[in-house]
């Protein structure tokens, strides 16, 4: 009865492995984040795939993981592998911030003329003293963190020319927003 779910999960995992292999090969070839290989990127499909990919971790942490897509143009010219990697890093941070029993929402919506891709978590917000340092290489607020996740995210988004912001007032929620243009 669960065969279709398992096949879907295996398909998502296989695609993710292929994307990660491509990402890592290009990363290793140039020692920096490679320039984006832009093509049409189906954002709702990408978000659904990410939700499936992270579903196991969300379940282990008792985190509600949702995807909300408003009526916006669904594709953007971007490198899907790089955007996926950036979002995986942001999602992992969001889940670690929530720890257990909260919620993470992947959202695609329009704010005026701008399309926005947002990751929101119900964690406690950002430490006040860390806000200006979060995108600094090797800076981390985590006991076992390496401080490269958000640095990679920044490199990927800058390479695409996408503006972004991160806001997390004390008490939350924390929102990471990517501005994709019209």
C-alpha positions in Angstrom: 0.0 0.0 0.0 3.0 2.3 0.6 4.8 1.4 -2.6 4.0 4.7 -4.4 5.3 6.7 -1.4 8.5 4.6 -1.3 9.0 4.9 -5.0 8.5 8.7 -4.8 11.0 8.9 -1.9 13.6 6.8 -3.7 13.2 9.0 -6.8 13.7 12.1 -4.7 16.7 10.6 -3.0 18.3 9.5 -6.3 17.8 12.9 -7.8 19.2 14.6 -4.7 22.3 12.3 -4.9 22.8 13.1 -8.6 22.4 16.8 -7.9 24.8 16.7 -4.9 27.4 14.7 -7.0 27.1 17.4 -9.7 27.4 20.1 -7.2 30.4 18.6 -5.4 32.2 17.9 -8.7 31.8 21.4 -9.9 32.8 22.7 -6.4 35.9 20.6 -6.4 36.8 21.6 -10.0 37.0 25.3 -9.2 37.5 25.3 -5.4 34.8 27.9 -5.3 31.1 27.7 -5.8 30.7 27.3 -9.6 28.9 29.9 -11.6 25.2 29.0 -12.0 24.3 26.8 -15.0 20.9 28.6 -15.5 17.9 26.8 -16.9 14.2 26.8 -16.1 13.9 25.8 -12.5 10.4 24.5 -11.5 10.2 26.0 -8.0 7.1 24.1 -6.7 8.7 20.8 -7.8 12.0 21.8 -6.2 10.2 22.7 -2.9 8.2 19.5 -2.9 11.4 17.5 -3.5 13.1 19.2 -0.6 10.2 18.5 1.7 10.3 14.9 0.8 14.1 14.8 1.2 13.9 16.4 4.7 10.7 14.6 5.8 12.6 11.9 7.7 14.6 14.4 9.7 11.4 16.4 10.3 9.6 13.4 11.6 12.4 12.4 13.9 12.3 15.9 15.4 8.5 16.0 15.5 8.7 19.1 13.2 5.8 20.0 11.0 7.3 20.6 7.5 5.0 22.3 5.0 5.2 23.7 1.5 2.9 26.6 0.6 2.9 27.9 -3.0 0.8 30.9 -4.0 -0.3 31.6 -7.6 3.0 33.0 -8.9 5.0 32.1 -12.1 6.4 28.7 -11.1 9.7 28.8 -12.9 12.8 31.0 -12.6 16.1 30.9 -14.6 18.5 29.5 -12.1 20.8 26.5 -11.4 18.4 24.0 -9.7 21.3 22.1 -8.2 22.8 25.1 -6.6 19.5 26.5 -5.4 18.6 23.1 -4.0 21.9 23.1 -2.1 21.4 26.5 -0.7 17.9 25.6 0.5 19.1 22.3 2.0 21.5 24.4 4.1 18.8 26.8 5.1 16.4 24.0 5.9 18.9 22.2 8.1 19.6 25.4 10.0 15.8 25.9 10.4 15.3 22.4 11.8 18.3 22.7 14.1 16.8 26.0 15.4 13.4 24.4 16.1 15.0 21.4 17.7 11.7 19.5 18.4 8.0 19.9 18.1 7.9 23.1 16.0 7.2 24.0 12.4 9.2 24.8 9.3 7.4 26.2 6.2 8.8 26.5 2.7 6.8 29.3 1.0 6.7 30.7 -2.5 4.6 33.9 -2.9 4.5 37.4 -4.4 5.3 40.5 -2.5 4.2 43.3 -4.8 6.0 42.6 -8.1 8.6 40.5 -6.4 8.5 36.7 -6.2 9.8 35.5 -2.8 11.0 32.1 -1.7 10.9 31.9 2.1 11.9 29.4 4.7 10.3 30.2 8.1 10.9 28.3 11.3 9.2 28.5 14.7 12.6 28.5 16.6 13.6 31.1 19.2 15.0 33.6 16.7 18.5 34.7 16.1 21.0 35.5 18.9 21.3 39.2 19.0 25.2 39.2 19.1 25.4 36.8 16.2 23.2 38.6 13.6 26.0 40.5 11.9 28.3 37.5 11.8 26.0 34.8 10.4 27.3 34.9 6.8 31.0 35.1 7.9 33.0 32.0 7.0 33.7 29.7 9.9 31.4 31.7 12.3 28.9 29.4 14.0 26.5 29.5 16.9 26.3 25.7 17.0 28.4 23.6 19.3 29.4 21.3 16.5 28.9 23.7 13.6 31.5 24.4 11.0 30.3 27.9 10.0 30.2 27.2 6.2 26.5 26.6 5.5 25.3 30.2 5.3 28.6 31.2 3.6 27.8 28.7 0.8 24.2 30.0 0.7 25.4 33.5 0.3 27.9 32.5 -2.5 25.2 30.6 -4.4 22.6 33.4 -4.1 25.1 36.2 -5.0 26.2 34.1 -8.0 22.6 34.2 -9.2 22.1 37.8 -8.5 19.3 37.0 -6.0 18.9 39.4 -3.0 18.1 37.7 0.3 17.6 38.5 3.9 17.5 36.7 7.3 15.4 38.0 10.1 14.7 36.3 13.4 13.6 38.5 16.3 13.9 37.2 19.8 11.1 34.7 20.3 10.9 34.0 16.5 9.9 33.3 13.9 13.0 33.3 11.8 12.6 33.9 8.1 15.1 33.4 5.4 13.8 35.1 2.2 15.2 34.9 -1.3 14.0 37.6 -3.8 13.6 36.1 -7.2 12.5 39.0 -9.3 9.2 39.5 -11.1 
